[in-house]
Amino acid sequence: MNSQLEQTTRRQPQTMKALEDTSSRDNTGVSYRCLLRRFGRGLLTLTTAVVALISVVPVLLLFFITAVPPLVAAVLLFIDVVILVVLVQRGFTPLMLSGSVVGMLTVAAVAVIASQQFAATPPMTDAEGNVVPGSIASLEAVELNGSQQWMTIRGHREDLPVLLFLAGGPGGSELVMTRRYLSELEKHFIIVNWDQPGVGKSYYALSRDQLTPERYVEDAYALTLHLRERFNQDKIYVLGESWGSILGVWLVQQHPDLFHAFISTGQVVDPVENDTDMHTFALQLYREQGNMDAVEGLRRNGPPPYTADEMVGQFQAMNGVIHNYMLSHAHGEGTGHNLALDSMRAQEYGLMDKVSWVLSLLHTFPHVYAQLNDLDLRIEAPSLDVPVYFIRGRWDFNTSHRLAEEYFALLEAPHKELIWFADSAHTPMWDEPTRFVDVLVHTVLADTWTCNQDQR
């Protein structure tokens, strides 16, 4: 009896210990599950906060850098605020957090779509802010060789001569620049600013493998035919800047009967020889600055030409110091133009277009520019059957004065002029817009438009 009692007594602590161990394990499991739930909820809350911050950005941008009416932007912002208020009132449950994420992302998507739909070029106005009667100010798509591409058309009257602007690059979009800095020229020309394929608003017009120099000429030709028919004009003017100067030469060389005259700024002649000169000048500038690390970097990169994969890094390594040099010397009229900032603020671009503007420089530029390594206009285009006007900035070191002067000297044309802008660099039309307007009106237009009109 006593023996059984002792055994029972000894078993009781063991049983109690086993129960305590089981309870401890259960409590530990509950604690882990509790921690996991808390971690999951915290992660979901953090995700919601991040999504809220990111998704509200496109909505806020609508007020400052798009053409979306303020009332539409205010409504979208109000919806975001309502979502957050409801979330706080109802509690941070997984269902409410997930619903808030979906709601705010939806509002952000609507904001982006609205920015694209409302994109527009502002109307032509007089000094009092009234719309100029009979003027044209249009942002529109046009079908060129089966692809949809974009352009702005601006002028005080629809019977003015048409000027087609070919932007620099390749991969550069300057859709806003003619409006901002050459508004006076819109009194004398209908200015057509074309976003070329693979660029800006036309970024998705063609697949990458279709972006060839030949395709750009074909599309420019198709656009020229479209403009002649639309404005009932036999001929138009073409203004090419940098890469656009190459495209312009090809265009008037192949179709001289369609153009009154060719005007170029930053004329490119031989891209590889031009960039070799840039490389040499960049090395000189870095040595003068005592920046031997940059000198060594340029030496490691080697001189041009570069492949498409090398283009962005290697080209920018030498272009950066040259750009700063030009900026410090070409004072122009103090307009303070900045292509990137002007473009990001432009209401002609929706939010997606602004992203495409950057992608154009990263992807289209190296892809197309690398296809120009065998180009030499001195050999390929020694004569043009239209009047030619080369406008050059004295401080332009993006394109070689030596090559431009050589090409101009040998070029055969019915009429040719080389006009220097003392306070300009690579872009005289933005650096000295007042003088640029004067040259186009009182030199180019005066010499060619009257003559052509008399012949019609």
TIMAR-501068 format. One record per residue (C-alpha): residue in three letters; y, x negated, z negated; residue number from 1; chain. Coordinates in steps of 0.1 Angstrom, whole numbers, plus 5000, padded with zeros to 4 digits. Example, Ala and Ser with C-alpha at 12.3 -4.5 7.8 and 13.67 -1.06 7.14 Angstrom:
{ALA,{4955,4877,4922},1,A}
{SER,{4989,4863,4929},2,A}
This chain:
{MET,{5000,5000,5000},1,A}
{ASN,{5024,4973,4990},2,A}
{SER,{5013,4953,5020},3,A}
{GLN,{5021,4981,5044},4,A}
{LEU,{5055,4987,5027},5,A}
{GLU,{5064,4950,5030},6,A}
{GLN,{5054,4951,5067},7,A}
{THR,{5075,4982,5073},8,A}
{THR,{5104,4966,5055},9,A}
{ARG,{5102,4934,5076},10,A}
{ARG,{5101,4955,5108},11,A}
{GLN,{5132,4975,5100},12,A}
{PRO,{5157,4946,5103},13,A}
{GLN,{5140,4936,5136},14,A}
{THR,{5143,4972,5149},15,A}
{MET,{5179,4973,5138},16,A}
{LYS,{5186,4940,5155},17,A}
{ALA,{5169,4952,5187},18,A}
{LEU,{5191,4983,5186},19,A}
{GLU,{5222,4963,5180},20,A}
{ASP,{5213,4940,5209},21,A}
{THR,{5207,4969,5232},22,A}
{SER,{5240,4985,5221},23,A}
{SER,{5258,4952,5226},24,A}
{ARG,{5244,4949,5261},25,A}
{ASP,{5254,4985,5269},26,A}
{ASN,{5289,4978,5256},27,A}
{THR,{5291,4946,5276},28,A}
{GLY,{5281,4966,5308},29,A}
{VAL,{5306,4992,5300},30,A}
{SER,{5333,4965,5295},31,A}
{TYR,{5324,4949,5329},32,A}
{ARG,{5325,4982,5347},33,A}
{CYS,{5358,4990,5330},34,A}
{LEU,{5372,4956,5340},35,A}
{LEU,{5361,4961,5376},36,A}
{ARG,{5377,4996,5377},37,A}
{ARG,{5409,4982,5363},38,A}
{PHE,{5408,4953,5388},39,A}
{GLY,{5401,4976,5417},40,A}
{ARG,{5429,5000,5407},41,A}
{GLY,{5453,4970,5402},42,A}
{LEU,{5444,4956,5436},43,A}
{LEU,{5449,4990,5452},44,A}
{THR,{5483,4993,5434},45,A}
{LEU,{5493,4959,5445},46,A}
{THR,{5482,4967,5481},47,A}
{THR,{5503,4999,5480},48,A}
{ALA,{5533,4980,5468},49,A}
{VAL,{5530,4954,5496},50,A}
{VAL,{5524,4981,5522},51,A}
{ALA,{5555,4999,5509},52,A}
{LEU,{5577,4968,5512},53,A}
{ILE,{5564,4960,5547},54,A}
{SER,{5564,4995,5560},55,A}
{VAL,{5600,5002,5549},56,A}
{VAL,{5613,4972,5568},57,A}
{PRO,{5610,4989,5603},58,A}
{VAL,{5627,5020,5589},59,A}
{LEU,{5656,5000,5575},60,A}
{LEU,{5659,4980,5607},61,A}
{LEU,{5665,5012,5626},62,A}
{PHE,{5700,5014,5611},63,A}
{PHE,{5711,4980,5622},64,A}
{ILE,{5694,4967,5653},65,A}
{THR,{5683,4997,5673},66,A}
{ALA,{5698,5027,5692},67,A}
{VAL,{5679,5052,5670},68,A}
{PRO,{5704,5078,5657},69,A}
{PRO,{5713,5073,5620},70,A}
{LEU,{5701,5108,5612},71,A}
{VAL,{5666,5101,5625},72,A}
{ALA,{5665,5068,5606},73,A}
{ALA,{5677,5086,5574},74,A}
{VAL,{5650,5113,5577},75,A}
{LEU,{5623,5086,5580},76,A}
{LEU,{5637,5067,5550},77,A}
{PHE,{5639,5099,5530},78,A}
{ILE,{5602,5106,5537},79,A}
{ASP,{5593,5071,5524},80,A}
{VAL,{5613,5078,5492},81,A}
{VAL,{5595,5112,5488},82,A}
{ILE,{5561,5095,5491},83,A}
{LEU,{5570,5070,5464},84,A}
{VAL,{5584,5097,5441},85,A}
{VAL,{5553,5118,5444},86,A}
{LEU,{5531,5088,5437},87,A}
{VAL,{5550,5081,5405},88,A}
{GLN,{5549,5117,5393},89,A}
{ARG,{5512,5123,5401},90,A}
{GLY,{5500,5090,5388},91,A}
{PHE,{5485,5059,5403},92,A}
{THR,{5451,5073,5410},93,A}
{PRO,{5430,5058,5438},94,A}
{LEU,{5435,5090,5459},95,A}
{MET,{5472,5090,5455},96,A}
{LEU,{5475,5053,5462},97,A}
{SER,{5454,5056,5493},98,A}
{GLY,{5473,5086,5505},99,A}
{SER,{5506,5068,5499},100,A}
{VAL,{5495,5038,5520},101,A}
{VAL,{5485,5061,5549},102,A}
{GLY,{5517,5080,5547},103,A}
{MET,{5540,5050,5546},104,A}
{LEU,{5522,5033,5575},105,A}
{THR,{5525,5065,5595},106,A}
{VAL,{5563,5065,5589},107,A}
{ALA,{5565,5029,5599},108,A}
{ALA,{5546,5036,5632},109,A}
{VAL,{5570,5065,5639},110,A}
{ALA,{5599,5042,5633},111,A}
{VAL,{5586,5017,5658},112,A}
{ILE,{5579,5044,5684},113,A}
{ALA,{5614,5059,5678},114,A}
{SER,{5630,5025,5684},115,A}
{GLN,{5613,5022,5717},116,A}
{GLN,{5621,5058,5728},117,A}
{PHE,{5658,5056,5719},118,A}
{ALA,{5664,5021,5733},119,A}
{ALA,{5694,5023,5756},120,A}
{THR,{5724,5003,5770},121,A}
{PRO,{5757,5017,5757},122,A}
{PRO,{5780,5036,5780},123,A}
{MET,{5809,5020,5799},124,A}
{THR,{5840,5027,5779},125,A}
{ASP,{5877,5020,5783},126,A}
{ALA,{5901,5005,5757},127,A}
{GLU,{5903,5038,5738},128,A}
{GLY,{5866,5042,5736},129,A}
{ASN,{5863,5069,5763},130,A}
{VAL,{5835,5068,5788},131,A}
{VAL,{5848,5055,5821},132,A}
{PRO,{5845,5083,5847},133,A}
{GLY,{5821,5076,5875},134,A}
{SER,{5806,5045,5857},135,A}
{ILE,{5770,5037,5855},136,A}
{ALA,{5753,5023,5824},137,A}
{SER,{5715,5027,5825},138,A}
{LEU,{5684,5011,5810},139,A}
{GLU,{5655,5021,5832},140,A}
{ALA,{5621,5012,5845},141,A}
{VAL,{5613,5005,5881},142,A}
{GLU,{5580,5001,5899},143,A}
{LEU,{5577,4968,5916},144,A}
{ASN,{5546,4960,5936},145,A}
{GLY,{5526,4984,5914},146,A}
{SER,{5539,4974,5880},147,A}
{GLN,{5565,4989,5857},148,A}
{GLN,{5594,4966,5849},149,A}
{TRP,{5627,4971,5832},150,A}
{MET,{5664,4964,5840},151,A}
{THR,{5699,4974,5830},152,A}
{ILE,{5724,4986,5856},153,A}
{ARG,{5761,4985,5846},154,A}
{GLY,{5793,4989,5866},155,A}
{HIS,{5826,5008,5865},156,A}
{ARG,{5818,5025,5899},157,A}
{GLU,{5787,5030,5919},158,A}
{ASP,{5804,5018,5951},159,A}
{LEU,{5809,4982,5938},160,A}
{PRO,{5790,4953,5952},161,A}
{VAL,{5756,4948,5935},162,A}
{LEU,{5749,4915,5916},163,A}
{LEU,{5713,4908,5907},164,A}
{PHE,{5711,4885,5877},165,A}
{LEU,{5680,4863,5874},166,A}
{ALA,{5676,4850,5838},167,A}
{GLY,{5664,4816,5827},168,A}
{GLY,{5631,4807,5813},169,A}
{PRO,{5605,4812,5827},170,A}
{GLY,{5598,4837,5799},171,A}
{GLY,{5635,4841,5790},172,A}
{SER,{5651,4875,5786},173,A}
{GLU,{5689,4878,5786},174,A}
{LEU,{5691,4916,5790},175,A}
{VAL,{5720,4919,5765},176,A}
{MET,{5740,4889,5775},177,A}
{THR,{5758,4901,5807},178,A}
{ARG,{5769,4932,5788},179,A}
{ARG,{5782,4913,5758},180,A}
{TYR,{5800,4884,5776},181,A}
{LEU,{5807,4895,5811},182,A}
{SER,{5819,4930,5805},183,A}
{GLU,{5850,4923,5826},184,A}
{LEU,{5828,4915,5856},185,A}
{GLU,{5814,4950,5854},186,A}
{LYS,{5848,4962,5868},187,A}
{HIS,{5840,4942,5900},188,A}
{PHE,{5802,4943,5903},189,A}
{ILE,{5773,4966,5895},190,A}
{ILE,{5754,4940,5874},191,A}
{VAL,{5716,4944,5874},192,A}
{ASN,{5700,4925,5847},193,A}
{TRP,{5662,4923,5853},194,A}
{ASP,{5635,4916,5826},195,A}
{GLN,{5611,4898,5848},196,A}
{PRO,{5573,4903,5843},197,A}
{GLY,{5559,4887,5812},198,A}
{VAL,{5593,4889,5796},199,A}
{GLY,{5610,4911,5770},200,A}
{LYS,{5607,4948,5779},201,A}
{SER,{5585,4938,5809},202,A}
{TYR,{5562,4916,5788},203,A}
{TYR,{5531,4937,5795},204,A}
{ALA,{5539,4945,5832},205,A}
{LEU,{5513,4920,5845},206,A}
{SER,{5483,4902,5831},207,A}
{ARG,{5488,4865,5824},208,A}
{ASP,{5468,4853,5854},209,A}
{GLN,{5491,4873,5877},210,A}
{LEU,{5522,4854,5865},211,A}
{THR,{5528,4830,5894},212,A}
{PRO,{5559,4818,5911},213,A}
{GLU,{5549,4837,5942},214,A}
{ARG,{5546,4869,5923},215,A}
{TYR,{5581,4865,5908},216,A}
{VAL,{5596,4861,5943},217,A}
{GLU,{5576,4891,5956},218,A}
{ASP,{5589,4913,5927},219,A}
{ALA,{5625,4900,5931},220,A}
{TYR,{5623,4909,5968},221,A}
{ALA,{5610,4944,5960},222,A}
{LEU,{5638,4949,5935},223,A}
{THR,{5663,4938,5961},224,A}
{LEU,{5650,4964,5985},225,A}
{HIS,{5652,4990,5958},226,A}
{LEU,{5688,4982,5949},227,A}
{ARG,{5699,4981,5986},228,A}
{GLU,{5685,5016,5991},229,A}
{ARG,{5697,5030,5958},230,A}
{PHE,{5733,5019,5963},231,A}
{ASN,{5733,5022,6001},232,A}
{GLN,{5743,4985,6006},233,A}
{ASP,{5730,4962,6033},234,A}
{LYS,{5733,4931,6012},235,A}
{ILE,{5736,4922,5975},236,A}
{TYR,{5746,4891,5955},237,A}
{VAL,{5722,4871,5934},238,A}
{LEU,{5731,4850,5904},239,A}
{GLY,{5703,4827,5891},240,A}
{GLU,{5705,4808,5858},241,A}
{SER,{5682,4778,5851},242,A}
{TRP,{5647,4790,5860},243,A}
{GLY,{5665,4819,5877},244,A}
{SER,{5682,4793,5899},245,A}
{ILE,{5648,4782,5913},246,A}
{LEU,{5638,4818,5918},247,A}
{GLY,{5672,4825,5935},248,A}
{VAL,{5668,4797,5959},249,A}
{TRP,{5633,4809,5970},250,A}
{LEU,{5646,4844,5973},251,A}
{VAL,{5675,4837,5996},252,A}
{GLN,{5656,4811,6015},253,A}
{GLN,{5629,4837,6024},254,A}
{HIS,{5653,4867,6029},255,A}
{PRO,{5688,4854,6038},256,A}
{ASP,{5697,4886,6056},257,A}
{LEU,{5696,4906,6023},258,A}
{PHE,{5723,4886,6004},259,A}
{HIS,{5760,4880,6006},260,A}
{ALA,{5758,4848,5986},261,A}
{PHE,{5738,4828,5961},262,A}
{ILE,{5754,4817,5928},263,A}
{SER,{5736,4794,5904},264,A}
{THR,{5742,4780,5869},265,A}
{GLY,{5721,4752,5854},266,A}
{GLN,{5705,4746,5888},267,A}
{VAL,{5670,4731,5885},268,A}
{VAL,{5659,4709,5914},269,A}
{ASP,{5628,4690,5904},270,A}
{PRO,{5614,4701,5870},271,A}
{VAL,{5593,4670,5862},272,A}
{GLU,{5621,4646,5872},273,A}
{ASN,{5646,4667,5854},274,A}
{ASP,{5625,4668,5822},275,A}
{THR,{5619,4630,5824},276,A}
{ASP,{5657,4626,5823},277,A}
{MET,{5658,4649,5793},278,A}
{HIS,{5631,4629,5776},279,A}
{THR,{5650,4596,5782},280,A}
{PHE,{5683,4612,5769},281,A}
{ALA,{5666,4627,5738},282,A}
{LEU,{5652,4592,5729},283,A}
{GLN,{5687,4578,5733},284,A}
{LEU,{5702,4605,5710},285,A}
{TYR,{5676,4600,5683},286,A}
{ARG,{5681,4562,5684},287,A}
{GLU,{5719,4567,5680},288,A}
{GLN,{5712,4590,5651},289,A}
{GLY,{5688,4565,5635},290,A}
{ASN,{5660,4590,5635},291,A}
{MET,{5632,4567,5643},292,A}
{ASP,{5605,4591,5632},293,A}
{ALA,{5616,4615,5660},294,A}
{VAL,{5617,4585,5684},295,A}
{GLU,{5582,4577,5675},296,A}
{GLY,{5572,4613,5679},297,A}
{LEU,{5586,4615,5714},298,A}
{ARG,{5568,4583,5723},299,A}
{ARG,{5535,4597,5711},300,A}
{ASN,{5541,4628,5731},301,A}
{GLY,{5547,4607,5762},302,A}
{PRO,{5570,4617,5791},303,A}
{PRO,{5567,4648,5812},304,A}
{PRO,{5549,4665,5828},305,A}
{TYR,{5531,4685,5801},306,A}
{THR,{5502,4709,5804},307,A}
{ALA,{5506,4745,5795},308,A}
{ASP,{5490,4739,5761},309,A}
{GLU,{5513,4710,5754},310,A}
{MET,{5545,4726,5767},311,A}
{VAL,{5559,4745,5737},312,A}
{GLY,{5556,4716,5712},313,A}
{GLN,{5564,4687,5734},314,A}
{PHE,{5592,4703,5753},315,A}
{GLN,{5608,4716,5722},316,A}
{ALA,{5606,4682,5705},317,A}
{MET,{5630,4668,5731},318,A}
{ASN,{5650,4700,5738},319,A}
{GLY,{5660,4705,5702},320,A}
{VAL,{5682,4674,5698},321,A}
{ILE,{5697,4680,5733},322,A}
{HIS,{5705,4716,5724},323,A}
{ASN,{5724,4705,5693},324,A}
{TYR,{5742,4678,5713},325,A}
{MET,{5754,4704,5739},326,A}
{LEU,{5764,4728,5711},327,A}
{SER,{5786,4703,5694},328,A}
{HIS,{5804,4693,5726},329,A}
{ALA,{5807,4724,5748},330,A}
{HIS,{5833,4744,5729},331,A}
{GLY,{5840,4770,5755},332,A}
{GLU,{5861,4799,5744},333,A}
{GLY,{5846,4801,5709},334,A}
{THR,{5825,4832,5717},335,A}
{GLY,{5798,4819,5693},336,A}
{HIS,{5770,4833,5715},337,A}
{ASN,{5735,4829,5703},338,A}
{LEU,{5708,4841,5727},339,A}
{ALA,{5682,4848,5700},340,A}
{LEU,{5705,4866,5675},341,A}
{ASP,{5722,4885,5703},342,A}
{SER,{5689,4896,5716},343,A}
{MET,{5675,4906,5682},344,A}
{ARG,{5705,4928,5676},345,A}
{ALA,{5705,4943,5711},346,A}
{GLN,{5700,4981,5712},347,A}
{GLU,{5684,4977,5746},348,A}
{TYR,{5653,4964,5728},349,A}
{GLY,{5631,4985,5706},350,A}
{LEU,{5613,4968,5677},351,A}
{MET,{5582,4961,5698},352,A}
{ASP,{5605,4947,5725},353,A}
{LYS,{5620,4923,5700},354,A}
{VAL,{5585,4909,5692},355,A}
{SER,{5578,4907,5729},356,A}
{TRP,{5610,4887,5734},357,A}
{VAL,{5596,4860,5711},358,A}
{LEU,{5561,4861,5726},359,A}
{SER,{5576,4856,5760},360,A}
{LEU,{5589,4822,5751},361,A}
{LEU,{5556,4812,5734},362,A}
{HIS,{5532,4824,5761},363,A}
{THR,{5550,4831,5794},364,A}
{PHE,{5572,4800,5794},365,A}
{PRO,{5544,4774,5792},366,A}
{HIS,{5521,4793,5815},367,A}
{VAL,{5546,4796,5843},368,A}
{TYR,{5566,4764,5838},369,A}
{ALA,{5535,4743,5841},370,A}
{GLN,{5531,4757,5876},371,A}
{LEU,{5563,4741,5887},372,A}
{ASN,{5552,4705,5883},373,A}
{ASP,{5551,4699,5921},374,A}
{LEU,{5584,4715,5929},375,A}
{ASP,{5613,4696,5945},376,A}
{LEU,{5639,4718,5962},377,A}
{ARG,{5654,4687,5980},378,A}
{ILE,{5622,4688,6001},379,A}
{GLU,{5612,4725,5999},380,A}
{ALA,{5647,4741,6005},381,A}
{PRO,{5670,4716,6022},382,A}
{SER,{5689,4745,6038},383,A}
{LEU,{5699,4780,6029},384,A}
{ASP,{5714,4805,6053},385,A}
{VAL,{5738,4821,6028},386,A}
{PRO,{5770,4809,6011},387,A}
{VAL,{5761,4789,5980},388,A}
{TYR,{5781,4784,5948},389,A}
{PHE,{5768,4759,5922},390,A}
{ILE,{5785,4764,5888},391,A}
{ARG,{5778,4736,5864},392,A}
{GLY,{5789,4729,5828},393,A}
{ARG,{5800,4693,5822},394,A}
{TRP,{5779,4692,5790},395,A}
{ASP,{5747,4705,5805},396,A}
{PHE,{5719,4681,5796},397,A}
{ASN,{5691,4706,5800},398,A}
{THR,{5694,4702,5838},399,A}
{SER,{5703,4669,5854},400,A}
{HIS,{5737,4664,5870},401,A}
{ARG,{5723,4637,5891},402,A}
{LEU,{5697,4659,5907},403,A}
{ALA,{5720,4688,5911},404,A}
{GLU,{5746,4667,5929},405,A}
{GLU,{5719,4651,5951},406,A}
{TYR,{5706,4685,5961},407,A}
{PHE,{5741,4699,5967},408,A}
{ALA,{5750,4669,5989},409,A}
{LEU,{5721,4673,6012},410,A}
{LEU,{5720,4711,6012},411,A}
{GLU,{5729,4727,6044},412,A}
{ALA,{5746,4762,6041},413,A}
{PRO,{5772,4782,6059},414,A}
{HIS,{5795,4775,6030},415,A}
{LYS,{5789,4757,5997},416,A}
{GLU,{5809,4748,5966},417,A}
{LEU,{5802,4728,5935},418,A}
{ILE,{5824,4741,5906},419,A}
{TRP,{5826,4723,5873},420,A}
{PHE,{5833,4740,5839},421,A}
{ALA,{5847,4713,5816},422,A}
{ASP,{5840,4731,5783},423,A}
{SER,{5805,4745,5791},424,A}
{ALA,{5769,4733,5788},425,A}
{HIS,{5738,4749,5803},426,A}
{THR,{5753,4784,5804},427,A}
{PRO,{5789,4785,5817},428,A}
{MET,{5788,4823,5820},429,A}
{TRP,{5784,4826,5782},430,A}
{ASP,{5803,4794,5773},431,A}
{GLU,{5834,4802,5794},432,A}
{PRO,{5831,4839,5804},433,A}
{THR,{5867,4844,5813},434,A}
{ARG,{5868,4816,5838},435,A}
{PHE,{5833,4826,5851},436,A}
{VAL,{5846,4861,5858},437,A}
{ASP,{5876,4846,5875},438,A}
{VAL,{5855,4824,5898},439,A}
{LEU,{5831,4852,5908},440,A}
{VAL,{5860,4876,5915},441,A}
{HIS,{5886,4853,5930},442,A}
{THR,{5864,4828,5947},443,A}
{VAL,{5829,4842,5955},444,A}
{LEU,{5839,4878,5960},445,A}
{ALA,{5871,4870,5977},446,A}
{ASP,{5854,4847,6002},447,A}
{THR,{5823,4868,6010},448,A}
{TRP,{5827,4905,6002},449,A}
{THR,{5858,4911,6024},450,A}
{CYS,{5841,4891,6053},451,A}
{ASN,{5809,4911,6050},452,A}
{GLN,{5827,4944,6047},453,A}
{ASP,{5847,4937,6079},454,A}
{GLN,{5814,4929,6097},455,A}
{ARG,{5799,4963,6088},456,A}
